[in-house]
Amino acid sequence: LKVTTSMTLFLEDTTQWGKFLAGTAVHLEVKLTSGEVIPGGLIPFSLDLDFPVMNYTAAVLNIENGILKVHLTGVAVFDTSSSKTMSAALVNSRATAY
């Protein structure tokens, strides 16, 4: 299973850029949360994507008005400690798994 990513991030500092330059594998988690809550409850709709080990393959750094904007691409690799390449958790109004 090959999982590739492409993302544009606005960063507070150059930590992720430094990891790309050093070839350091990273743990990447992306959580998307809706402003709407699931009917009948207080929990919002959400999607959580977890990549235990991600290797950046390319990065373009732009500095616009003092803000660091980085476009990163990467490949998730199998993590032997968690036995997964990635996981996804969807929180919605369905009571059964897909």
C-alpha positions as CSV (number, residue, x, y, z in Angstrom):
1,L,0.0,0.0,0.0
2,K,1.5,3.3,-1.1
3,V,0.0,6.4,0.5
4,T,1.1,9.8,-0.9
5,T,0.2,13.2,0.4
6,S,0.3,16.7,-0.9
7,M,-0.5,19.7,1.4
8,T,0.1,23.4,1.8
9,L,0.8,24.5,5.4
10,F,1.1,27.8,7.1
11,L,3.8,27.5,9.7
12,E,4.7,29.4,12.9
13,D,8.4,28.5,12.5
14,T,10.8,26.5,10.3
15,T,10.7,23.2,12.3
16,Q,8.9,21.2,9.5
17,W,11.1,22.8,6.8
18,G,14.1,21.7,8.8
19,K,12.8,18.2,9.0
20,F,12.4,18.1,5.3
21,L,16.0,19.4,4.7
22,A,17.3,16.8,7.2
23,G,15.3,13.9,5.7
24,T,13.7,13.3,9.1
25,A,10.6,11.1,9.2
26,V,7.6,12.7,10.9
27,H,4.3,11.7,12.5
28,L,1.5,13.5,10.7
29,E,-2.0,13.8,11.9
30,V,-4.7,15.8,10.1
31,K,-8.0,16.4,11.9
32,L,-10.9,18.1,10.1
33,T,-13.7,19.2,12.4
34,S,-17.1,20.6,11.2
35,G,-18.8,23.5,12.8
36,E,-22.0,21.4,12.8
37,V,-22.7,18.9,15.6
38,I,-24.2,15.5,15.1
39,P,-28.0,15.8,15.5
40,G,-29.1,14.7,19.0
41,G,-25.6,15.3,20.6
42,L,-22.8,17.7,21.2
43,I,-20.1,16.0,19.2
44,P,-19.1,17.6,15.9
45,F,-18.7,15.8,12.6
46,S,-15.0,15.0,12.1
47,L,-12.4,13.1,10.1
48,D,-9.0,12.2,11.6
49,L,-6.2,11.0,9.3
50,D,-3.2,9.6,11.1
51,F,0.2,8.8,9.4
52,P,2.6,7.3,12.0
53,V,5.6,7.6,9.7
54,M,5.7,10.2,6.9
55,N,8.8,11.0,4.7
56,Y,8.7,14.3,2.9
57,T,9.6,14.0,-0.7
58,A,9.5,17.6,-1.9
59,A,8.9,21.0,-0.3
60,V,8.7,24.5,-1.6
61,L,9.0,27.3,0.9
62,N,7.5,30.7,0.4
63,I,7.6,33.6,2.8
64,E,4.7,36.0,2.3
65,N,4.4,39.1,4.5
66,G,6.5,37.3,7.2
67,I,4.3,34.1,7.1
68,L,5.9,30.8,6.2
69,K,3.9,28.9,3.6
70,V,5.2,25.5,2.7
71,H,3.9,23.1,0.0
72,L,4.9,19.6,1.0
73,T,4.6,16.2,-0.6
74,G,5.3,13.0,1.1
75,V,5.0,9.2,1.3
76,A,3.6,7.4,4.3
77,V,5.6,4.2,5.2
78,F,4.6,1.2,7.2
79,D,5.2,1.7,10.9
80,T,6.3,-1.5,12.6
81,S,5.4,-0.3,16.1
82,S,1.7,0.5,15.2
83,S,1.5,-2.1,12.4
84,K,-0.1,0.4,10.0
85,T,0.7,2.9,7.2
86,M,-2.2,5.1,8.1
87,S,-5.5,5.1,9.9
88,A,-8.7,7.1,9.4
89,A,-11.5,7.8,11.9
90,L,-14.8,9.3,10.8
91,V,-17.2,10.6,13.3
92,N,-20.7,11.0,11.9
93,S,-24.3,10.2,12.6
94,R,-24.1,6.6,11.4
95,A,-24.1,3.9,14.1
96,T,-22.3,1.3,12.0
97,A,-18.8,1.1,10.5
98,Y,-18.3,1.4,6.8
